[in-house]
Amino acid sequence: MMAVVLLLGLSACKDNTDNPATPSQQEMEQSLVGLWSESFDYEDVTEDGKPFNRALIVVEAKADHTGYIALAVFDDEFNEPLEIYGGPKDAPFTWQVSANGQVTLTDPNTGTSYAAARTRGDGGHNDFVDIGQIKMRSGSGSIAFSNATHEGTLTKTVSNNSGMIQDWMAKSTLPRACIIDSIPVLLFPNHMNYVFNYPSVDPFGNPCTLSGTITVNKSLIKEDKPFNGILLYNHFTIYATTQAPSRGAVEFPTGASLTDFIVVAPDYYGFGITEKEPQAYCISRTNGRASLDAYLAAKRLIEDFKVKKGDDFVIAGYSEGGQTTMGVLREISERHPEIKVKRAFAGDGPYDINSMFDAVTKGETEMPSTVCNLLYAYNHFFRLGYNIHDYLKDPVAKNFDEWFLSKQNKRRALDEELIKTKKTSDLLTEAFLDANNPLSLKFKAAFSEDALTSGWTPRKDFDVMLFHDTKDDVVPVENFYAMSKFLKANGIKTEEFVGEYSAEATKEVGITNHEVSALTFFLRIVEWMKANY
C-alpha cells in the first residue's frame, strides 16, 4: 500500500477580522484523532460470491499518529460484517499534519506516501483501502472521502457505536471462521459433529480465536427434509479438557440435535482451542459474548452446508449454561437488534453470583470445586489483584494449578477425592467470609458488575422459559426469583417452572440435587419442541 494526503479545510484557518485565530498544529491533530465512518448502500458480492447490500468505511486516526482504514460489507442477515477489507492488520498507516493543515499518511511497511500520479485501480473492494487512491479533506466535524468508485462523508463515530466497530476491526485481524475437524458419534451414527474455530474476544476484550461444534442429523439431509432451525446449546460446568464439545464431549449437543435442529455448542474461553488458559468460569459477559459469536460464525458456515433449514433460533442452557443463555440475550439486546429469538430456556443459572455466595458462606456447599473455581476466575479476569492464599485456604490454594488449571480432573474427582470438604470455613479465608472486609467487598463488586439481574434492558419480544429446583443445593433458588422479577419488570414473556425436581436420596450416590434436576429441565425443552414442531 501507499500513503494518502488529507487536507484539513478548517474554517478557522482564514486570517481576517471575522476569524482571526489560526488553529495550532496541536489543535489540528486533536481534531483528527478518533474513529470516523460512513455507512452507505453498496450492492455487490464478495470474492466468495456472497452478496451484500451495504458497506461501512472506517478510518481510525490515533493520538500516537498511527491508524488504519477498512471497508466492512454487510448483508441483511446480521449487523456483523460479512467481510472486512483492510483494517488494522492489512491497511495500517502513520500520519503527520503540517502547519497549513495538510495531513500525510504513510504506509509503515513500505515507507511510501501518496503520489499524485498513482494509477487508479479496477474499482474493486480493495480500492477503498488502497491508500494510494484515497483523498480526504477535513471540514467542520466531517471528512470528505473519495476514491476511484465512491465519494462520501465520514463523521466521527459516537461512543455507543465505536465499541462495536472496534470489536469488528479487532476480530478482522484473526483467521476467519472455519471447520477444522469432524467427530462421529457411535451412539448416533446418523449424526455428525463438526469442530469449528471462530473469531471473538477474550475476557479482557482482546481479539482471540475460540472453538465449538456444529451438530447435524445427516439423515435429514439424505432424505432432503428441512431442519427446524438453529439451537444454540450452552454447556454446564465442566473442568476437564475432555469435557469440551470440540474435544469429543458431544453427547449433549448430539442429543439436542434429535429435536431436528442444527445444534451449535461453544466451548467457552478456557476450553477447546484456548484450553491452556484459565476458564472464564461463570463470567456471564465473557461467555455470553463467546456463545453469540459462535452462533454468528456458525450460521455463516451452515449456509455452506446447502441444507434446508427453518429460520427459528432457540437458545438453551443449564447451570453455567443457563447463566450464559441469559448472557446471550443481553448481548443480543445491546448489540444485535436484528437477531430474532424464538425462545430461550434457562435452568438453575447463577444469574447473580452474590446470592450464591450469600448462601454458601453460611456453612456448606455441595460443590466446593465450584466455589473455588469461581473465585479464581473473578480474581483473575476482573484483575482484583489478590494472591490465591488471600481468599482460598490450603490444600486447595497450594494445589490449584495441579487440581484445576491442569484441567485433568472432573467435578466429582475434585470434590470427593481432592478437596474432601464441604465446609466453606475450610475452603475460604476469614477475609473473604467477613462480609465487611475490603477483600470480600471487592469480590462482591465484581459479582455485581457481571450480574444479569440489572444493568441492561431485555428486548421486549423475548420469550423465556425459566426453570429452577427449589432444593438446588449449589445455585440457590433466589437466583430464579431475582431473574423472574427482573424480566417481568421489563415486560418480558416468561414460562416458569419452579419446584422440587430432585430428592435427598441422590446425595447418597454422590449426585447433587443441582445435577439431578437438569434431567427435568431438558425434558421440559423436549415437551416444548414436540408441541411446536
C-alpha positions in Angstrom: 0.0 0.0 0.0 0.9 3.6 -0.4 0.1 6.8 1.5 -2.5 9.5 1.0 -2.6 13.2 1.8 -5.5 14.7 3.8 -6.1 18.4 3.7 -7.8 19.9 6.8 -10.1 22.6 5.4 -10.7 24.2 8.7 -12.8 27.4 8.6 -10.6 29.0 11.3 -7.6 29.0 9.0 -8.6 32.3 7.3 -6.8 35.3 8.6 -9.4 38.0 8.8 -11.3 40.1 11.3 -14.2 37.7 11.5 -12.0 34.7 12.2 -8.5 35.9 13.2 -7.3 32.8 15.1 -5.4 30.1 13.3 -5.6 26.7 14.9 -2.3 25.4 16.2 -0.8 22.3 14.9 -1.7 20.5 18.1 -5.4 21.6 17.7 -5.5 20.3 14.2 -4.0 17.0 15.3 -6.5 16.7 18.1 -9.4 17.4 15.7 -8.4 14.4 13.6 -7.9 11.9 16.3 -10.8 9.5 16.6 -12.9 6.9 14.8 -14.5 8.1 11.6 -17.0 6.2 9.5 -19.6 6.3 6.8 -22.4 3.8 6.0 -23.8 3.6 2.5 -25.7 1.4 0.1 -23.3 -0.8 -1.9 -24.6 -3.9 -3.8 -22.0 -6.4 -4.9 -20.6 -9.8 -4.0 -17.5 -10.9 -2.0 -14.7 -12.9 -3.6 -16.5 -16.0 -2.3 -19.6 -15.0 -4.3 -21.7 -13.9 -1.3 -23.9 -10.9 -2.0 -24.0 -7.8 0.2 -26.1 -4.6 0.0 -24.4 -2.1 2.3 -21.0 -1.0 3.4 -19.2 0.9 6.1 -15.9 2.8 5.6 -13.9 3.1 8.8 -10.9 5.3 9.4 -9.2 5.5 12.8 -6.6 8.1 13.5 -4.9 7.5 16.8 -3.1 10.0 19.1 0.2 8.2 18.6 0.0 9.1 14.9 -0.9 5.6 13.7 -4.2 4.3 12.3 -5.9 2.2 9.7 -8.6 2.2 7.0 -11.2 -0.5 6.4 -14.2 -1.4 4.4 -16.8 -3.6 6.0 -19.6 -5.1 3.9 -22.9 -6.4 5.2 -26.0 -8.4 4.1 -29.4 -8.4 5.7 -28.7 -11.4 7.9 -26.7 -9.8 10.8 -25.4 -6.5 11.9 -22.0 -8.2 11.7 -19.6 -7.8 8.7 -19.8 -10.4 6.0 -16.2 -9.4 5.1 -13.7 -6.7 6.1 -11.2 -5.3 3.6 -8.2 -3.6 5.0 -8.3 -3.0 8.8 -5.6 -2.7 11.5 -3.6 -5.6 10.1 -3.9 -5.1 6.3 -4.3 -1.3 5.9 -2.4 0.5 8.6 -0.9 4.0 8.2 1.0 6.6 10.1 0.0 10.2 9.8 1.5 13.7 10.2 0.0 17.2 9.9 1.8 20.2 8.7 1.3 23.8 9.7 -1.0 24.6 6.8 -3.3 21.6 7.7 -2.0 19.1 5.2 -2.0 15.5 6.7 0.3 12.9 5.1 -0.4 9.3 5.6 2.4 6.8 5.1 2.4 3.1 4.6 4.5 1.8 7.6 5.5 -1.3 5.7 6.9 0.4 2.6 7.6 4.0 3.8 5.8 5.4 0.7 3.5 8.3 0.7 0.7 9.5 -1.6 1.7 10.0 -5.2 -0.5 12.2 -7.3 0.3 10.1 -10.4 -0.9 7.0 -8.7 -2.7 4.7 -11.2 -6.3 4.1 -10.5 -7.4 0.6 -9.7 -10.1 -1.5 -11.3 -12.9 -0.4 -9.0 -12.8 -3.4 -6.7 -13.5 -3.5 -3.0 -9.8 -3.2 -2.1 -9.7 0.2 -3.8 -11.5 1.5 -0.7 -8.5 0.7 1.4 -5.7 1.3 -1.2 -4.2 4.3 0.5 -2.7 5.5 -2.8 -6.2 6.0 -4.3 -7.9 7.8 -1.4 -8.4 11.5 -1.0 -9.8 13.1 2.2 -10.4 16.6 3.4 -11.5 17.5 6.9 -14.2 20.1 7.5 -16.2 21.1 10.4 -16.9 17.8 12.2 -16.6 15.7 9.0 -14.1 14.4 6.4 -14.8 14.4 2.7 -13.8 11.0 1.3 -13.3 9.9 -2.3 -11.6 7.0 -4.1 -11.9 5.5 -7.6 -15.5 4.5 -7.2 -17.0 6.3 -4.3 -17.5 9.8 -2.8 -18.9 10.4 0.6 -18.5 12.0 4.0 -17.0 10.4 7.1 -18.3 11.6 10.5 -16.9 10.9 14.0 -18.4 7.8 15.4 -20.5 8.2 18.6 -19.4 6.2 21.6 -22.2 3.6 21.6 -21.2 2.5 18.1 -17.4 2.9 18.3 -17.0 -0.1 20.7 -18.8 -2.4 18.3 -16.9 -1.1 15.3 -13.6 -1.5 17.1 -14.5 -5.1 18.0 -15.2 -5.8 14.3 -11.8 -4.4 13.4 -10.0 -6.3 16.1 -11.6 -9.6 15.0 -10.6 -8.9 11.4 -7.0 -9.4 12.5 -7.8 -13.1 13.2 -8.3 -16.1 10.9 -11.8 -16.4 9.5 -14.3 -18.9 11.0 -13.7 -22.4 9.5 -14.5 -26.0 10.1 -11.3 -27.9 11.2 -12.5 -31.4 12.1 -15.4 -33.8 12.5 -16.4 -36.1 15.3 -18.7 -39.0 14.7 -21.0 -40.3 17.5 -21.1 -44.0 18.0 -24.5 -44.0 19.7 -26.0 -41.9 16.9 -24.3 -42.9 13.7 -26.6 -40.6 11.6 -25.2 -37.6 13.4 -22.0 -35.7 12.8 -20.3 -33.0 14.9 -18.2 -30.5 13.1 -15.5 -28.7 15.1 -15.0 -25.1 14.1 -12.9 -22.1 15.1 -14.2 -18.6 15.0 -13.0 -15.0 15.9 -14.2 -13.5 19.1 -12.7 -11.6 22.1 -11.1 -12.8 25.3 -12.3 -11.8 28.8 -10.0 -8.7 28.6 -11.5 -7.6 25.3 -8.6 -8.6 23.2 -9.2 -10.5 19.9 -8.9 -14.2 20.2 -9.9 -17.4 18.3 -12.4 -19.6 20.1 -13.9 -23.0 19.2 -17.1 -25.1 19.3 -19.1 -27.7 17.4 -21.9 -27.8 14.9 -24.1 -30.9 15.1 -26.3 -32.1 12.2 -28.6 -35.0 11.6 -27.3 -36.5 8.4 -30.4 -38.5 7.8 -32.5 -35.3 7.4 -30.0 -34.2 4.7 -30.2 -37.6 3.0 -34.0 -37.5 3.0 -34.0 -33.9 1.8 -36.0 -32.8 4.9 -35.6 -29.3 6.5 -34.1 -28.7 9.9 -36.3 -26.6 12.2 -33.6 -24.0 12.7 -30.6 -23.5 14.9 -30.3 -24.4 18.6 -27.5 -22.7 20.5 -26.6 -25.1 23.3 -24.6 -23.6 26.2 -22.9 -26.3 28.3 -23.0 -26.6 32.1 -20.0 -26.5 34.4 -17.0 -28.6 33.2 -13.4 -28.9 34.5 -11.5 -31.3 32.3 -10.4 -30.6 28.7 -12.1 -33.8 27.5 -15.5 -32.4 28.6 -15.5 -29.6 26.0 -17.7 -30.2 22.9 -14.8 -29.7 20.5 -12.7 -32.3 22.4 -15.2 -35.1 22.0 -17.9 -34.4 24.6 -20.6 -34.3 22.1 -23.3 -36.3 23.8 -25.4 -33.3 24.8 -25.1 -31.4 21.5 -26.0 -34.7 19.7 -28.9 -35.3 22.0 -30.2 -31.8 21.4 -30.0 -32.4 17.7 -32.6 -35.1 18.0 -35.0 -32.2 18.0 -34.2 -31.8 14.3 -32.4 -28.5 15.0 -28.8 -27.9 13.9 -27.0 -27.5 17.2 -24.2 -25.0 17.8 -22.2 -25.6 21.0 -19.4 -23.2 22.1 -16.6 -24.4 24.2 -16.3 -21.1 26.1 -13.0 -19.3 26.8 -10.6 -21.7 28.6 -11.6 -24.8 26.7 -11.1 -26.2 23.2 -8.6 -24.1 21.3 -8.0 -21.9 24.4 -7.7 -24.8 26.9 -4.3 -23.7 28.1 -5.8 -20.6 29.5 -7.8 -20.4 32.8 -11.5 -20.8 32.1 -13.8 -17.8 32.4 -15.9 -19.6 34.8 -19.4 -18.2 35.3 -18.4 -14.8 33.9 -21.6 -14.1 32.0 -20.4 -11.2 29.9 -17.5 -13.2 28.5 -19.4 -16.4 28.0 -22.4 -14.7 26.6 -20.3 -13.0 24.0 -18.4 -16.2 23.2 -21.6 -18.0 22.7 -23.3 -15.4 20.5 -20.1 -15.1 18.4 -20.2 -18.8 17.9 -23.8 -18.6 16.6 -22.9 -15.7 14.2 -19.9 -17.6 12.8 -21.7 -21.0 12.7 -24.7 -19.6 10.9 -22.5 -18.4 8.1 -20.7 -21.8 7.9 -24.0 -23.6 7.9 -25.0 -21.7 4.8 -22.2 -23.6 3.0 -23.8 -27.0 4.0 -26.6 -26.2 1.4 -29.2 -27.8 3.6 -32.9 -26.9 4.0 -33.5 -25.0 7.3 -36.1 -23.0 9.0 -35.3 -19.6 10.4 -36.1 -20.3 14.1 -33.3 -19.6 16.6 -33.5 -21.2 20.0 -31.1 -20.9 23.0 -30.8 -23.3 25.9 -28.5 -23.9 28.8 -28.5 -25.3 32.4 -26.4 -24.1 35.4 -23.5 -22.1 34.0 -25.2 -22.7 30.6 -28.4 -21.1 32.0 -26.4 -18.1 33.0 -24.7 -18.0 29.6 -28.1 -18.2 27.9 -29.2 -15.1 29.6 -25.8 -13.5 28.8 -26.6 -14.2 25.1 -29.9 -12.4 25.4 -28.1 -9.4 27.0 -25.6 -9.4 24.1 -28.5 -9.5 21.5 -30.3 -6.7 23.3 -27.3 -4.5 23.4 -25.6 -5.3 20.1 -27.8 -7.2 17.7 -31.4 -6.0 17.5 -31.7 -7.8 14.1 -31.5 -11.3 15.7 -34.9 -12.8 16.4 -35.1 -15.4 19.2 -37.9 -18.0 19.0 -37.4 -19.0 22.7 -34.7 -19.1 25.3 -34.5 -21.9 28.0 -32.5 -21.1 31.2 -32.3 -23.6 34.0 -30.8 -23.2 37.5 -28.4 -20.5 36.5 -26.3 -18.3 38.8 -27.7 -15.0 37.4 -26.4 -13.0 40.4 -23.3 -14.6 41.9 -23.8 -12.6 45.1 -26.9 -14.6 46.0 -25.0 -17.8 45.5 -22.2 -16.7 47.9 -24.6 -15.3 50.4 -25.8 -18.8 50.8 -22.6 -20.8 50.7 -20.6 -18.6 53.1 -23.1 -19.5 55.8 -21.9 -23.1 56.1 -21.6 -25.7 53.4 -21.7 -26.2 49.7 -22.4 -29.4 47.8 -19.9 -28.4 45.1 -16.9 -26.9 46.7 -15.0 -27.0 43.4 -17.5 -24.5 42.0 -16.8 -22.0 44.8 -13.0 -22.3 44.4 -13.0 -22.1 40.6 -15.4 -19.2 40.5 -13.3 -17.1 43.0 -10.1 -17.8 41.0 -11.9 -16.7 37.7 -13.2 -13.5 39.1 -9.9 -12.6 40.8 -8.0 -13.3 37.5 -10.3 -11.8 34.9 -11.5 -8.8 36.8 -7.9 -8.2 37.8 -8.7 -7.9 41.5 -5.0 -8.4 42.3 -5.2 -10.9 45.1 -2.8 -13.8 45.8 -4.8 -17.1 45.8 -4.0 -17.5 49.6 -5.8 -14.3 50.3 -9.2 -15.9 49.5 -8.6 -19.7 49.5 -7.1 -21.9 52.1 -4.7 -24.8 51.7 -4.7 -27.5 50.4 -6.8 -26.0 47.6 -4.7 -22.9 47.3 -1.4 -24.6 47.1 -2.6 -27.3 44.7 -4.9 -25.1 42.5 -2.6 -25.3 39.5 -2.5 -29.1 39.6 -6.1 -29.7 40.6 -7.8 -27.1 38.5 -5.6 -25.3 35.9 -4.3 -28.6 34.6 -7.9 -29.5 33.6 -7.2 -33.2 34.2 -9.9 -33.7 36.8 -13.7 -33.8 36.6 -16.1 -32.4 39.2 -16.5 -35.5 41.3 -12.8 -36.2 41.5 -12.2 -32.6 42.6 -14.8 -32.6 45.3 -14.6 -36.2 46.6 -11.0 -37.2 46.1 -9.1 -34.0 46.3 -10.9 -31.2 48.2 -12.7 -33.6 50.6 -14.7 -31.0 52.5 -17.9 -29.1 52.0 -17.4 -26.6 54.8 -16.8 -23.2 53.5 -14.8 -22.3 56.6 -12.3 -25.0 55.5 -12.1 -23.5 52.0 -12.4 -19.8 52.3 -10.2 -17.4 54.3 -11.6 -15.3 57.1 -11.1 -12.2 55.0 -13.5 -13.5 52.4 -16.0 -14.8 54.9 -16.1 -11.4 56.6 -18.8 -9.5 54.6 -17.3 -6.1 55.6 -13.7 -6.9 54.7 -12.3 -4.9 51.8 -11.4 -8.1 50.0 -14.9 -9.5 50.3 -16.4 -6.2 49.2 -14.1 -6.1 46.2 -15.2 -9.6 45.1 -18.9 -8.6 45.6 -18.4 -5.5 43.5 -17.1 -7.7 40.6 -20.1 -10.1 41.1 -22.5 -7.2 40.9 -20.8 -5.8 37.8 -21.3 -9.1 35.9 -24.8 -9.8 37.3 -27.6 -10.4 34.8 -30.5 -9.2 37.1 -29.8 -5.5 36.5 -27.9 -3.1 34.2 -29.5 -3.9 30.9 -32.8 -3.7 29.1 -34.1 -7.0 27.6 -35.7 -6.9 24.2 -39.5 -6.8 24.5 -40.0 -9.7 22.1 -38.1 -12.2 24.1 -39.9 -15.4 25.1 -38.1 -17.1 28.1 -38.6 -20.3 30.0 -37.1 -20.1 33.5 -36.6 -23.3 35.4 -35.2 -23.9 38.9 -35.3 -26.6 41.6 -36.2 -25.2 44.9 -34.0 -27.8 46.5 -31.0 -26.8 44.4 -28.0 -27.3 46.7 -25.5 -25.4 44.5 -27.3 -22.5 42.9 -29.9 -21.1 45.3 -33.4 -20.6 44.0 -33.1 -16.9 44.9 -31.4 -16.6 41.5 -34.6 -17.7 39.8 -36.8 -15.2 41.8 -34.4 -12.4 41.0 -34.3 -13.1 37.3 -38.0 -13.6 37.2 -38.6 -10.3 38.8 -36.2 -8.5 36.5 -37.7 -9.9 33.3 -41.3 -9.2 34.4 -40.3 -5.6 35.3 -39.1 -5.2 31.8 -42.3 -6.7 30.2 -40.8 -10.0 29.1 -43.0 -13.0 28.5 -41.9 -15.9 30.7 -43.0 -19.5 31.3 -41.8 -20.6 34.7 -41.2 -23.9 36.4 -40.0 -23.7 40.0 -40.4 -26.6 42.3 -38.8 -29.7 43.8 -37.5 -31.8 41.0 -34.9 -33.8 42.9 -34.6 -36.0 46.0 -32.3 -36.0 49.0 -31.5 -39.7 48.2 -29.4 -38.5 45.3 -26.6 -37.4 47.7 -26.1 -41.0 48.8 -24.7 -41.9 45.4 -22.6 -38.7 45.1 -25.0 -36.7 42.8 -26.3 -33.3 43.8 -29.8 -32.1 43.5 -28.5 -29.5 41.1 -27.3 -32.2 38.8 -30.4 -34.4 39.0 -32.9 -31.6 38.3 -31.1 -31.0 35.0 -33.0 -34.0 33.5 -36.3 -32.5 34.2 -35.2 -29.2 32.7 -34.2 -30.9 29.4 -37.5 -32.9 29.4 -39.3 -29.5 29.6 -37.5 -28.4 26.5 -38.4 -31.6 24.6 -42.0 -31.2 25.6 -42.0 -27.7 24.1 -40.3 -28.9 21.0 -42.9 -31.6 20.4 -45.7 -29.1 20.9 -44.3 -26.6 18.5 -42.7 -28.6 15.7 
